[in-house]
C-alpha cells in the first residue's frame, strides 16, 4: 500500500454516518495520510455502493441512498475531506435531501474550533455555494459553459461540481452502458465534452474565458479585501491582542494546563483538610443526624401550615353555604310557591283552590292533559314534577352542618398540633446549630491553615477561567481573520496563475488534439495490459467516443463494454493527474467486474480472457510510479488477493462474521422483524 502526497484538489479521508446512538464510519486513511487505493469489498446488498453514493452526496449530489435501514438509523452524513491539503468536514442531513451543507475546518475527531459555515447546494453558480467552494480547490472557480458551442452570443451556464463528478465517479449503471457518454441526451453529451475540455484547459474561447474569470476574481478579491479590512477594524476594537504576534499571546493549552494544575491542587487540599479532621467524624455524623431531624421537623410544620391555609377558606365556604340554606328555608315558609290561594286578577282570596274539572282548569278554563284534581302553580308546564325537583332544605342544612363541624374539629386539631410542631422545629434547629458549632470548634484549628490557601487557589482558578475565555475569544477572532486573509491570498494566487496561463496560451485546437491523442494512447495501453481479446485499432475519437476493432463501443459485447468504459474513465483520469489538470484528484469506480462474473450476465468470452488481477496490477504500478498524488476508491464484490492489502471495509451479510454491512447493526433478522 502506498500513501499519497498532499496536493491541490480534493481527497476523501473519512465517511461518517451519524445516527441517534452510534455512528458508522469508513476510513480511507492510513495513519494520518490518505490511501492511494481503497477497496470496499463484500457481498451483494451490503451497503458498498451506498458508501460511494454518500460520498457523492457529501460533495453536493441531490440525493442520497434511501434504503430502509439508512432511513431508520442515520440522521446526518459527515464527509472528512482534504481541500488543497487542508482537512475539512462537510455535513448534510439525511432523510429529506438537505438544501444546505455545513463546512468547517478540522477533522471528524478534532475539537470544534470554528463554527461551520452554511453553503447552499443550489444554485451551484452562487458564490457561497458548496459547488463554488469545491471548484475553487480544483482551479475551476468561475468557469462558464456555453449552451451552444458554435455561437459566440450563446448564453452561458456556470460549471457545477456535479458536472465534474462525471469524471470522478463511475457508478455501476454507467459501467458497460451503451449510453455511457450520454448519447441519448444531447445537452449532457455536449456538456461532458465541455467538462473534459475545461479540465484539460483546451476548450474553445479559452482566452475569453480566462479574461472573464480574471475579471470576476478581481471583483471577488476587492470584496474580500474590504471584508478583511472591516474585520480588522472590528477585532481592533473588541480584542486588540488578537492582532498581536502569536508568540506574544499565551496559547490555549497553557491556560488549560494551568486550570488543570489548580484544580488538582484544590482537590489535594480538600483531601488534606479532610484527612486532618478525621478525628471529628463522630461530631460530623451527629451534625448530619441533627440536620436531618431539623429538616424533617421543618417539613412537618410546613405541611401543617399548608393544610391550615387550605382548610380555612373551605370552612368559610361551608359557613356561607349554611347561611344561604337558612335563607332559602325561611323563604319557603314565608312564600308558598306551590298553591294558588289568591285571584291573580282582583287579589281576593279564592274560596277553593283551582282544580282540574273534566280536564279543564277551573281558574282559566283551558283544557289540561292528565292533570290532578288539585292544581299547583306551574304544574302544567313542568312535565308533572311531583316534588322531585324541590330542594330538601332541612336535609341539606343537616349535611352542611355535619361537614362544617368535621372541618372545624380538624382545623382545631391542626391548630393545636401546629404549636407543638413549631416548638419541635425550633428545638431541632437549635440542636443542629449546636452540633455545627461543635464541629467548627473541634475542626477550626486543623482547617484554618487550609482556608487561606484554598481561597488563593480559588481566586487563581477564577482568574484562569477569565483568561481562558478571553483566549478562546481571541482564537476565534484570529481564526476569522486568518480565514479572510487566506481567501484574499487564494484569490491573488488564482489571478496570478490565470494571468500566467493567459500569457502562455497557445492554439486550443492543437492542444486539444494533443490531449485527445494522449488519452487515446493510454486507452489502448490499458486494453493491452488487460489482454483484451483480438485487440485492434483501439482509439478515442475527438468527440470522446471510444472505438475498438474499428467500431464504437456500443457494438461490443457486455463484458467488452465493461473493459472499454473502465479504460476510457481511467485513461482520462490518469492523463489528468499526470498533466496536473484541473481534475478533483480522486476517482470512484463501482463494480469493475460487472459482466465478468459478478453483478450481471457473464460474458464468457471476455471473462475467460481477462483476469481481474491485471486491472489491479496496473493500478498498483501506476499509483506507485506516476500516480503518487492520486486517490482511487473501488467497490468490488470479490477483489483478488493482489488487492487484499487495500481493502478498507469488507461486508459479509453474515451475522456471525461482522460487520454485516455498512449499517452493521441492521441484520437480516432485524429486517424480517421490521417487515412483520
BELNOR-V646365 format. One line per field, one symbol per residue. ss: DSSP state (H for helix, E for strand, - for the rest). burial: # if it has 24 or more other C-alpha atoms within 12 Angstrom, else .. A space follows every 50 residues. Layout:
ss = ???
burial = ???
//
This chain:
ss = --E------EEEEEEEEEE---EEEEE-EE--EEE-EEEEEE-----HHH HHHHHHHH---------HHHHHHEEEEEEEEEE--EEEEEEEE------E EEEEE-----------EEEE---------HHHHHHH-------EEE---- -----EEE--HHHHHHH-EE---------------HHHHHHHHHHHHHHH -----HHHHHHHHHHHHHHHHHHHHHHHHHHHHHHHHH-HHHH------- -HHHHHHHHHHHHHHHHHHHHHHHHH-HHHHHHHHHHHHHHHHHHHHHHH HHHHHHHHHHHHHHHHHHHHHHHHHHHHHHHHHH-------E------E- ----EEE--EE-----E------E----HHH-----------HHHHHHHH HHHHHHHHHHHHHHHHHHHHHHHHHHHHHHHHHHHHHHHHHHHHHHHHHH HHHHHHHHHHHHHHHHHHHHHHHHHHHHHHHHHHHHHHHHHHHHHHHHHH HHH----HHHHHHHHHHHHHHHHHHHHHH---------EE-----EEE-- EEHHH--HHHHHHHHHHHHHHHHHHHHH-------EEEEE---E---E-- ---HHHHHH--HHHHHHHHHHHHHH-----EEEEEE----HHHHHHEEEE E----------------HHHHHHHH-
burial = ###################....######...################## ###############...###.#######################.#### ########.....#....####.##.####################.... .......###############.#####.##........########### #######.######..##.##..##..#..##..#......##.....## .#..#..##..#...#..#...#...#..#..##..#..##.##..##.# #..#...#..#...#..#...#..#..............#.......... ...###....#.#....#..#..####.#.................#..# #..#..#...#..#...#..##..#..##.##..##..#...#...#..# ...#..#...#..##.##.######.######.##.##.###.##..#.. .#..#......#..##.################.#..####.######.. .###.#######################.####################. ..#..##.####.###.###.##...#############...#..##### ###.....#########.........
//
